[in-house]
Amino acid sequence: MNFINNNLSAEEEENLRNWLLESESNREKARSFCEFYHQIDAYAILESTDTDRAFEKMTSEISEFRPTRRLNYLHILQRAAAILFVPLLLVQLYQWYSRSESVAWVTMRTNPGMVASIRLPDSTTVWLNANTVISYPQRFTKERLVKLDGEAFFDVTKNPKKKFSVQTAANAVVEVLGTRFNVDAYHTDSTVRTTLEEGRVQFKYQSDTGPKSLLLEPSQTVVYNKKNRSIVPNELNEKTLTSWKDNQIVLNNTSLTELLTIISKRFNVKFNLKSQKLNDERLTGVFDSQQLITVLEHIKISSQIQYNIVNDGSKTDGSITVELYK
């Protein structure tokens, strides 16, 4: 009755909205109730009205009408509204329900050198690497869809009835029901990389021959080349690809090129290699990635590679330029 009288509390309105969203059956029940209630109300009003007398009174008032006198139009309209109220209310109910399906989206972004974690409406936890943008609805309805530009690690709440999808700028999509996985999908990079830690992940992508998909098992990684629209070999292991969320850099015979890519994303750094031979360098170890200087010192101690900070971040884009030589 509170809905009929437009007197719902915020909690009651939210409960009713959720109930309507559950199924078409619930929405049909709501329509039937509203129609039944207002048919009774309209009938009661009409039964209590002496139509002959009302008509005589109305014609009498019209005939005696003077410019200085106001007709009580509200009284007449209230009677007419009783007949029209059923279809009008059904339209109102539809419009109210339609508004409830229009869900606003939230966008979160991290700055260079920043790692953050957020919780989605379904209690899924997401870690965001530096320079990452993620968008998601304030509440999930038919599906759980998020949009990602950057790198994020997902610990997805299990829900067999609602798949969880991560959409990237390259039209590559990662679909799961409940699992732990990493997606590296910066729009500036040439590849999209997905690493599965736990559960199962389906990686969907566009190839030259049409849509394709791969099913990943734990500890597996898939790398998609956006330009060639093909799957390419992966050189990094699971720990190297996911350790950033724990503020670490884990290396296992990792090339210097791959390490510099990780550092570049993490700290917004541009590297200049003074010798091409440095590309052949490979490193193993665990670096604390809290500070750039700490990582550079680790590299210097473990491989004798020297560094020189040319620009300290005073450029307009805030990037740091570092020269490497040996």
C-alpha positions as a Python dict, from the first residue, in 0.01 Angstrom:
ca = {
    (1, 'M'): (0, 0, 0),
    (2, 'N'): (290, 236, 65),
    (3, 'F'): (394, 211, -301),
    (4, 'I'): (38, 286, -413),
    (5, 'N'): (36, 593, -191),
    (6, 'N'): (390, 691, -297),
    (7, 'N'): (501, 664, 64),
    (8, 'L'): (787, 412, 51),
    (9, 'S'): (1089, 448, 276),
    (10, 'A'): (1435, 421, 119),
    (11, 'E'): (1474, 66, 255),
    (12, 'E'): (1129, -40, 133),
    (13, 'E'): (1197, 106, -211),
    (14, 'E'): (1527, -84, -237),
    (15, 'N'): (1363, -411, -125),
    (16, 'L'): (1083, -366, -379),
    (17, 'R'): (1330, -284, -656),
    (18, 'N'): (1535, -597, -583),
    (19, 'W'): (1218, -808, -573),
    (20, 'L'): (1108, -673, -912),
    (21, 'L'): (1451, -743, -1060),
    (22, 'E'): (1447, -1106, -948),
    (23, 'S'): (1206, -1239, -1209),
    (24, 'E'): (938, -1161, -1467),
    (25, 'S'): (693, -1350, -1246),
    (26, 'N'): (741, -1095, -966),
    (27, 'R'): (688, -806, -1206),
    (28, 'E'): (367, -967, -1336),
    (29, 'K'): (242, -1008, -979),
    (30, 'A'): (308, -639, -915),
    (31, 'R'): (117, -537, -1228),
    (32, 'S'): (-179, -761, -1136),
    (33, 'F'): (-190, -626, -781),
    (34, 'C'): (-185, -265, -894),
    (35, 'E'): (-456, -326, -1151),
    (36, 'F'): (-676, -516, -904),
    (37, 'Y'): (-632, -257, -627),
    (38, 'H'): (-716, 40, -843),
    (39, 'Q'): (-1007, -130, -1014),
    (40, 'I'): (-1160, -177, -668),
    (41, 'D'): (-1077, 182, -577),
    (42, 'A'): (-1228, 316, -899),
    (43, 'Y'): (-1539, 100, -852),
    (44, 'A'): (-1584, 223, -492),
    (45, 'I'): (-1561, 584, -601),
    (46, 'L'): (-1809, 536, -883),
    (47, 'E'): (-2051, 345, -656),
    (48, 'S'): (-2046, 624, -397),
    (49, 'T'): (-2124, 885, -661),
    (50, 'D'): (-2480, 974, -762),
    (51, 'T'): (-2406, 1028, -1130),
    (52, 'D'): (-2749, 1177, -1216),
    (53, 'R'): (-2730, 1426, -934),
    (54, 'A'): (-2367, 1505, -1015),
    (55, 'F'): (-2457, 1572, -1379),
    (56, 'E'): (-2750, 1799, -1281),
    (57, 'K'): (-2527, 1988, -1039),
    (58, 'M'): (-2255, 2032, -1298),
    (59, 'T'): (-2494, 2163, -1566),
    (60, 'S'): (-2651, 2395, -1310),
    (61, 'E'): (-2313, 2536, -1215),
    (62, 'I'): (-2222, 2583, -1579),
    (63, 'S'): (-2544, 2769, -1655),
    (64, 'E'): (-2492, 2997, -1354),
    (65, 'F'): (-2128, 3054, -1438),
    (66, 'R'): (-1997, 3408, -1392),
    (67, 'P'): (-1647, 3536, -1474),
    (68, 'T'): (-1581, 3612, -1106),
    (69, 'R'): (-1665, 3258, -997),
    (70, 'R'): (-1429, 2959, -1017),
    (71, 'L'): (-1546, 2606, -1095),
    (72, 'N'): (-1408, 2335, -868),
    (73, 'Y'): (-1224, 2155, -1151),
    (74, 'L'): (-1022, 1953, -904),
    (75, 'H'): (-1336, 1784, -773),
    (76, 'I'): (-1444, 1685, -1125),
    (77, 'L'): (-1095, 1569, -1226),
    (78, 'Q'): (-1067, 1349, -918),
    (79, 'R'): (-1370, 1153, -1037),
    (80, 'A'): (-1238, 1122, -1392),
    (81, 'A'): (-896, 1021, -1264),
    (82, 'A'): (-1050, 723, -1084),
    (83, 'I'): (-1128, 569, -1423),
    (84, 'L'): (-797, 662, -1587),
    (85, 'F'): (-578, 576, -1288),
    (86, 'V'): (-528, 205, -1367),
    (87, 'P'): (-350, 246, -1703),
    (88, 'L'): (-165, 552, -1573),
    (89, 'L'): (-39, 363, -1270),
    (90, 'L'): (77, 73, -1487),
    (91, 'V'): (276, 322, -1695),
    (92, 'Q'): (416, 471, -1374),
    (93, 'L'): (511, 124, -1248),
    (94, 'Y'): (683, 44, -1579),
    (95, 'Q'): (871, 373, -1576),
    (96, 'W'): (975, 325, -1212),
    (97, 'Y'): (1094, -27, -1288),
    (98, 'S'): (1277, 92, -1601),
    (99, 'R'): (1459, 354, -1396),
    (100, 'S'): (1560, 85, -1149),
    (101, 'E'): (1727, -108, -1433),
    (102, 'S'): (1933, 196, -1537),
    (103, 'V'): (2242, 157, -1322),
    (104, 'A'): (2511, 422, -1293),
    (105, 'W'): (2873, 325, -1355),
    (106, 'V'): (3170, 395, -1130),
    (107, 'T'): (3521, 466, -1262),
    (108, 'M'): (3833, 424, -1049),
    (109, 'R'): (4185, 520, -1151),
    (110, 'T'): (4533, 483, -1001),
    (111, 'N'): (4828, 719, -1042),
    (112, 'P'): (5187, 627, -1135),
    (113, 'G'): (5362, 446, -852),
    (114, 'M'): (5030, 363, -686),
    (115, 'V'): (4878, 21, -613),
    (116, 'A'): (4526, 13, -473),
    (117, 'S'): (4254, -238, -394),
    (118, 'I'): (3877, -200, -426),
    (119, 'R'): (3571, -413, -359),
    (120, 'L'): (3304, -453, -625),
    (121, 'P'): (2927, -471, -554),
    (122, 'D'): (2938, -855, -548),
    (123, 'S'): (3227, -850, -291),
    (124, 'T'): (3488, -934, -557),
    (125, 'T'): (3827, -787, -457),
    (126, 'V'): (4035, -614, -724),
    (127, 'W'): (4395, -493, -697),
    (128, 'L'): (4482, -212, -940),
    (129, 'N'): (4834, -160, -1067),
    (130, 'A'): (4970, 188, -1147),
    (131, 'N'): (4810, 393, -1427),
    (132, 'T'): (4502, 168, -1434),
    (133, 'V'): (4140, 262, -1502),
    (134, 'I'): (3851, 31, -1414),
    (135, 'S'): (3478, 90, -1463),
    (136, 'Y'): (3192, -111, -1314),
    (137, 'P'): (2819, -64, -1237),
    (138, 'Q'): (2705, 41, -891),
    (139, 'R'): (2527, -292, -874),
    (140, 'F'): (2532, -598, -1097),
    (141, 'T'): (2206, -705, -1262),
    (142, 'K'): (2197, -974, -1533),
    (143, 'E'): (2575, -1011, -1557),
    (144, 'R'): (2890, -902, -1380),
    (145, 'L'): (3082, -691, -1631),
    (146, 'V'): (3380, -462, -1569),
    (147, 'K'): (3588, -261, -1817),
    (148, 'L'): (3965, -243, -1775),
    (149, 'D'): (4240, -25, -1916),
    (150, 'G'): (4560, -119, -1733),
    (151, 'E'): (4649, -408, -1506),
    (152, 'A'): (4439, -566, -1232),
    (153, 'F'): (4431, -881, -1023),
    (154, 'F'): (4082, -1021, -954),
    (155, 'D'): (3967, -1241, -667),
    (156, 'V'): (3615, -1310, -795),
    (157, 'T'): (3330, -1404, -564),
    (158, 'K'): (3177, -1730, -685),
    (159, 'N'): (2830, -1711, -832),
    (160, 'P'): (2733, -1998, -1070),
    (161, 'K'): (2430, -1799, -1189),
    (162, 'K'): (2626, -1492, -1298),
    (163, 'K'): (2946, -1508, -1497),
    (164, 'F'): (3210, -1243, -1436),
    (165, 'S'): (3359, -1072, -1743),
    (166, 'V'): (3652, -835, -1788),
    (167, 'Q'): (3636, -635, -2111),
    (168, 'T'): (3954, -477, -2250),
    (169, 'A'): (4013, -206, -2508),
    (170, 'A'): (4133, -470, -2756),
    (171, 'N'): (3792, -645, -2756),
    (172, 'A'): (3953, -932, -2570),
    (173, 'V'): (3728, -1061, -2291),
    (174, 'V'): (3806, -1276, -1988),
    (175, 'E'): (3511, -1476, -1850),
    (176, 'V'): (3492, -1664, -1520),
    (177, 'L'): (3245, -1774, -1252),
    (178, 'G'): (3475, -1750, -952),
    (179, 'T'): (3852, -1751, -955),
    (180, 'R'): (4179, -1560, -905),
    (181, 'F'): (4349, -1418, -1213),
    (182, 'N'): (4552, -1128, -1348),
    (183, 'V'): (4478, -915, -1657),
    (184, 'D'): (4742, -687, -1811),
    (185, 'A'): (4565, -478, -2077),
    (186, 'Y'): (4702, -126, -2110),
    (187, 'H'): (4568, 42, -2424),
    (188, 'T'): (4923, 166, -2496),
    (189, 'D'): (5069, -189, -2500),
    (190, 'S'): (5074, -417, -2802),
    (191, 'T'): (4954, -719, -2603),
    (192, 'V'): (4689, -832, -2359),
    (193, 'R'): (4814, -1083, -2104),
    (194, 'T'): (4599, -1297, -1873),
    (195, 'T'): (4743, -1516, -1599),
    (196, 'L'): (4534, -1766, -1403),
    (197, 'E'): (4623, -1838, -1042),
    (198, 'E'): (4322, -2038, -929),
    (199, 'G'): (4005, -2177, -1089),
    (200, 'R'): (3933, -2151, -1462),
    (201, 'V'): (3936, -1867, -1710),
    (202, 'Q'): (3804, -1847, -2064),
    (203, 'F'): (3994, -1600, -2278),
    (204, 'K'): (3795, -1474, -2579),
    (205, 'Y'): (3961, -1283, -2860),
    (206, 'Q'): (3925, -1182, -3224),
    (207, 'S'): (4148, -1356, -3479),
    (208, 'D'): (4180, -1307, -3854),
    (209, 'T'): (3950, -1606, -3902),
    (210, 'G'): (3687, -1493, -3651),
    (211, 'P'): (3615, -1516, -3276),
    (212, 'K'): (3817, -1770, -3078),
    (213, 'S'): (3859, -1869, -2713),
    (214, 'L'): (4105, -2049, -2489),
    (215, 'L'): (4041, -2223, -2158),
    (216, 'L'): (4321, -2161, -1907),
    (217, 'E'): (4426, -2391, -1625),
    (218, 'P'): (4595, -2268, -1302),
    (219, 'S'): (4945, -2120, -1351),
    (220, 'Q'): (4886, -2076, -1723),
    (221, 'T'): (4925, -1746, -1910),
    (222, 'V'): (4789, -1638, -2247),
    (223, 'V'): (4933, -1342, -2440),
    (224, 'Y'): (4729, -1184, -2720),
    (225, 'N'): (4894, -963, -2980),
    (226, 'K'): (4646, -687, -3061),
    (227, 'K'): (4804, -591, -3392),
    (228, 'N'): (4841, -942, -3535),
    (229, 'R'): (4525, -1062, -3356),
    (230, 'S'): (4700, -1384, -3257),
    (231, 'I'): (4826, -1569, -2950),
    (232, 'V'): (5201, -1536, -2891),
    (233, 'P'): (5438, -1728, -2658),
    (234, 'N'): (5469, -1614, -2297),
    (235, 'E'): (5812, -1570, -2139),
    (236, 'L'): (5713, -1479, -1783),
    (237, 'N'): (5599, -1711, -1507),
    (238, 'E'): (5297, -1670, -1284),
    (239, 'K'): (5480, -1521, -984),
    (240, 'T'): (5655, -1260, -1197),
    (241, 'L'): (5324, -1152, -1350),
    (242, 'T'): (5121, -1132, -1028),
    (243, 'S'): (5371, -1029, -758),
    (244, 'W'): (5310, -657, -818),
    (245, 'K'): (4994, -669, -605),
    (246, 'D'): (5211, -767, -307),
    (247, 'N'): (5450, -477, -379),
    (248, 'Q'): (5720, -713, -500),
    (249, 'I'): (5899, -793, -823),
    (250, 'V'): (5969, -1166, -851),
    (251, 'L'): (6221, -1264, -1119),
    (252, 'N'): (6310, -1610, -1244),
    (253, 'N'): (6571, -1587, -1519),
    (254, 'T'): (6373, -1289, -1647),
    (255, 'S'): (6513, -1073, -1924),
    (256, 'L'): (6610, -716, -1845),
    (257, 'T'): (6365, -600, -2114),
    (258, 'E'): (6073, -764, -1932),
    (259, 'L'): (6192, -628, -1598),
    (260, 'L'): (6211, -274, -1735),
    (261, 'T'): (5857, -310, -1871),
    (262, 'I'): (5736, -401, -1521),
    (263, 'I'): (5923, -110, -1364),
    (264, 'S'): (5801, 134, -1630),
    (265, 'K'): (5438, 58, -1552),
    (266, 'R'): (5494, 63, -1178),
    (267, 'F'): (5684, 392, -1152),
    (268, 'N'): (5613, 575, -1479),
    (269, 'V'): (5977, 545, -1588),
    (270, 'K'): (6131, 571, -1934),
    (271, 'F'): (6459, 382, -1982),
    (272, 'N'): (6741, 458, -2223),
    (273, 'L'): (6978, 164, -2277),
    (274, 'K'): (7325, 290, -2368),
    (275, 'S'): (7417, -54, -2503),
    (276, 'Q'): (7203, -306, -2691),
    (277, 'K'): (7395, -586, -2515),
    (278, 'L'): (7195, -507, -2203),
    (279, 'N'): (6894, -673, -2369),
    (280, 'D'): (7070, -1008, -2320),
    (281, 'E'): (7091, -964, -1942),
    (282, 'R'): (6872, -1196, -1731),
    (283, 'L'): (6799, -1169, -1360),
    (284, 'T'): (6666, -1387, -1077),
    (285, 'G'): (6555, -1269, -736),
    (286, 'V'): (6288, -1090, -537),
    (287, 'F'): (6294, -711, -535),
    (288, 'D'): (6108, -480, -304),
    (289, 'S'): (5918, -250, -537),
    (290, 'Q'): (5815, 12, -282),
    (291, 'Q'): (6070, 261, -417),
    (292, 'L'): (6234, 301, -756),
    (293, 'I'): (6581, 363, -609),
    (294, 'T'): (6558, 35, -416),
    (295, 'V'): (6487, -158, -737),
    (296, 'L'): (6764, 18, -930),
    (297, 'E'): (7010, -58, -651),
    (298, 'H'): (6908, -426, -657),
    (299, 'I'): (6975, -435, -1031),
    (300, 'K'): (7311, -265, -982),
    (301, 'I'): (7423, -509, -711),
    (302, 'S'): (7302, -825, -883),
    (303, 'S'): (7412, -751, -1240),
    (304, 'Q'): (7661, -461, -1221),
    (305, 'I'): (7435, -252, -1443),
    (306, 'Q'): (7482, 116, -1364),
    (307, 'Y'): (7208, 373, -1373),
    (308, 'N'): (7179, 749, -1407),
    (309, 'I'): (6857, 940, -1339),
    (310, 'V'): (6842, 1196, -1619),
    (311, 'N'): (6502, 1342, -1533),
    (312, 'D'): (6349, 1327, -1187),
    (313, 'G'): (5985, 1354, -1291),
    (314, 'S'): (5964, 1727, -1356),
    (315, 'K'): (5830, 1671, -1710),
    (316, 'T'): (5472, 1759, -1784),
    (317, 'D'): (5369, 1392, -1791),
    (318, 'G'): (5546, 1327, -1459),
    (319, 'S'): (5763, 1053, -1605),
    (320, 'I'): (6118, 976, -1487),
    (321, 'T'): (6399, 911, -1734),
    (322, 'V'): (6677, 666, -1640),
    (323, 'E'): (6987, 570, -1840),
    (324, 'L'): (7132, 220, -1802),
    (325, 'Y'): (7487, 124, -1897),
    (326, 'K'): (7756, -127, -1810),
}
